[in-house]
Amino acid sequence: MLLTYKVEIEPTEKQAWQIDCHIGGSRWAYNLFLDINRQRYELRLLLFECVFL
């Protein structure tokens, strides 16, 4: 059985800034990943349409 615990932290101003920077970098990488996959998906659709037209 998996247990989860609620942990409350009170980061300093510098720690809060560092957390925000890491989250921003992660968001950028995730959005890039989504965009690359969208482009690959659209390319496959285009190639699929060309083959069957």
C-alpha positions as CSV (number, residue, x, y, z in Angstrom):
1,M,0.0,0.0,0.0
2,L,1.4,3.4,-1.0
3,L,1.2,6.1,1.6
4,T,1.7,9.8,1.0
5,Y,2.5,12.5,3.4
6,K,1.8,16.2,3.3
7,V,5.0,18.1,3.9
8,E,4.9,21.9,4.2
9,I,8.1,23.8,3.7
10,E,8.9,27.4,4.2
11,P,11.7,28.2,1.8
12,T,13.9,31.2,2.1
13,E,13.6,33.9,-0.6
14,K,16.7,32.5,-2.4
15,Q,15.3,28.9,-2.2
16,A,12.0,30.0,-3.6
17,W,13.7,31.7,-6.5
18,Q,15.8,28.6,-7.2
19,I,12.6,26.4,-7.1
20,D,10.9,28.8,-9.6
21,C,13.9,28.6,-11.9
22,H,13.9,24.8,-11.9
23,I,10.2,24.7,-12.5
24,G,10.6,27.2,-15.4
25,G,13.3,25.0,-17.0
26,S,11.2,21.9,-16.6
27,R,8.3,23.7,-18.2
28,W,10.4,24.8,-21.1
29,A,11.7,21.2,-21.7
30,Y,8.2,19.7,-21.5
31,N,6.8,22.2,-24.0
32,L,9.7,21.5,-26.3
33,F,9.0,17.8,-26.0
34,L,5.3,18.4,-26.8
35,D,6.2,20.5,-29.8
36,I,8.6,18.0,-31.3
37,N,6.1,15.2,-30.9
38,R,3.4,17.4,-32.5
39,Q,5.7,18.0,-35.5
40,R,6.4,14.3,-35.8
41,Y,2.7,13.5,-35.7
42,E,1.8,16.1,-38.3
43,L,4.7,14.8,-40.6
44,R,3.4,11.3,-40.3
45,L,-0.1,12.4,-41.2
46,L,1.2,14.3,-44.2
47,L,3.3,11.3,-45.4
48,F,0.3,8.9,-44.8
49,E,-1.9,11.2,-46.9
50,C,0.7,11.3,-49.7
51,V,0.9,7.5,-49.9
52,F,-2.8,6.9,-50.1
53,L,-3.8,9.7,-52.5
